[in-house]
Amino acid sequence: MRSSAPTRRRDWVAPIAVAVLAAAAAFVALDQNSKTAPSRVLFFNCTVNTGERVYQNGALVVENGVILDVGDAEAVRSRWSGGPDYLDERSLEGNFVLPGLIDAHAHVIMGGSFLEMLDLSGATTREEFVGMVASAGASKQPGEWIVGYGFDERKLAGGAMPGRDWIDGVTAQNPVLISRADGHTALANSLALSLAGIGAGTPDTPGGEIARGPGNEPTGILKDAAITLARRAMPPQTMRQKEEAVMAAASFALSNGVTTVGDMGTPIFSLPKEECWSEFEDVLLRMADSGALGVRVKTCVPLDLWAELADFVARRPETHHPGLRLFWGTVKEFYDGSLGSETALMTDPYLGSEGNVGLRIHEDREALASRIGAAKRAGLQVAMHAIGDLAVDETISLLSGLESGGGGGGGGGDRIEHAQHTSGLQALDRMASLGAHAVVNPLHIADDVGAMLEKLGEERAGVGRSYAFRSMVEAGVAVSFGSDWPLVAPLDPLASVVAATSGRKHVPPERLTRQEAIAAVTWRAAEALNVSDFVGRLDRGMRADFVVVDADLLDPGAEKPVVLKTFLDGECVYVQE
């Protein structure tokens, strides 16, 4: 499974320049022999999986970016041949067609930016870790920040958490901030701590923690909201840099067959809320206005910005850009942290961790409920990050007690992001009754399995408790997949499908069928993003977003297929070289 569905960043960041160039080169006319592509095209000689049913000898008719017809090729031909506007025919050479893939949970600007940052996911020893940081610093001018991501102390020999003492000797002139693989922990060197004003007397921030050593001195490790202190000391990205990050992210997405991304924004513990809003209005919206968005993006903003988004939706209640490349209407909030950082909120303590049950980011739950209630009454969709079993339980209770307003957020249920650990089947029944979407992360299993067994034990990491996809579906929960890219896993829904089915090695009874998993990266994901009126299925009236792959993903033994072509609005925007 590793070879066909890699989850290590070194497997997908290194060739990004090739992918970007290939994607850029592939924005070509459908007809290479004419200057103007015909407006009505028949795609045939393919097996079409619409997301819900399969046509072994299938065909699609597309005009002006919209699907006019789909079905058995002979039936489609009989309905369209011989008319006054005879269509141009395009063979897909016996390959397999799926709806444009959807990653329901990623971070677009962060992901595009990370493609050029220091990647420490391959470090397996302290020496490798320090050497990689030193190499990155060698190309920097004094005072320039070294920014990286991807380290996991469990992969380092001895399992030791890095500290500023590891890297101070090779970064004396450059501030450093490196995110752990899950994004909920970061390492800062002494210079970065000094610039951020973090010292022995600095108190922990609400919802965060500054790790300390002898004399109460910071070790360099910052958790959750405490990361904000260091982030604010960094020079902000320019609007142009963020636009370039979006374009790089779009090219990477298209190379993996992704035509729609659920953008969870930059976490508020990484940016001030005003800058989070600016990323929506000054970057994504402006790019949509200029036609520069290369994929569809359903974005959200932090809950702290619910009033601003509600005002925006009041002015633009359609909740999507006219060009159908940008959608809005969702707010996101964190309830807890992550398993790897031991900040996911658990009912019972982590094993061997002296009573630690994780971190509840908002101790004032009444105030949190008030803000979420206001957002829901304004018609906004709420997406809650909840990883620990107690966090999931409390999130369900919180959302169950709040009523929604009119459909400003585009309709549809609220979302529980990750829902990684649950207290059991009763919790899943409550989640189903709530009508919430569970946006889960199959590609995280391989990275988390060791930590789950070590920190939770076999029962809490077992059936119905951890990554409980089959149990969720059988309980009636609407399940869709996200990668959380660039944290932990790549933006690769086909890899998620394999990881949730034949590739699932941990707790095999929680496997999904291939068609269930395909639904989780197509129409189920579209429903979670409130964009199912436009994408997610290959059906009449839907946008002509589809991906051509070289193997039948419904074959339960098939490995991850290769993306040959990606179509957006009926135009080929990526070709595999």
JOGIPE-V302496 format. One record per helix or strand of 3 or more residues. SS is the DSSP state (alpha for helix, beta for strand). FROM is the first residue (numbers start at 1). TO is the last residue. If there is no record, write none. Layout:
{{SS FROM TO} {SS FROM TO}}
This chain:
{{alpha 9 11} {alpha 16 25} {beta 40 49} {beta 54 63} {beta 66 72} {alpha 73 80} {beta 88 99} {beta 101 106} {alpha 108 114} {alpha 126 138} {beta 146 151} {alpha 153 155} {alpha 157 159} {alpha 164 170} {beta 176 180} {beta 185 188} {alpha 190 195} {beta 208 212} {alpha 214 216} {beta 218 224} {alpha 227 231} {alpha 239 255} {beta 258 263} {alpha 273 290} {beta 296 302} {alpha 303 315} {beta 326 334} {alpha 365 377} {beta 381 386} {alpha 389 400} {beta 415 418} {alpha 425 434} {beta 437 440} {alpha 442 455} {alpha 469 475} {beta 478 481} {alpha 493 500} {alpha 508 510} {alpha 514 520} {alpha 523 528} {beta 546 549} {beta 563 568} {beta 571 575}}
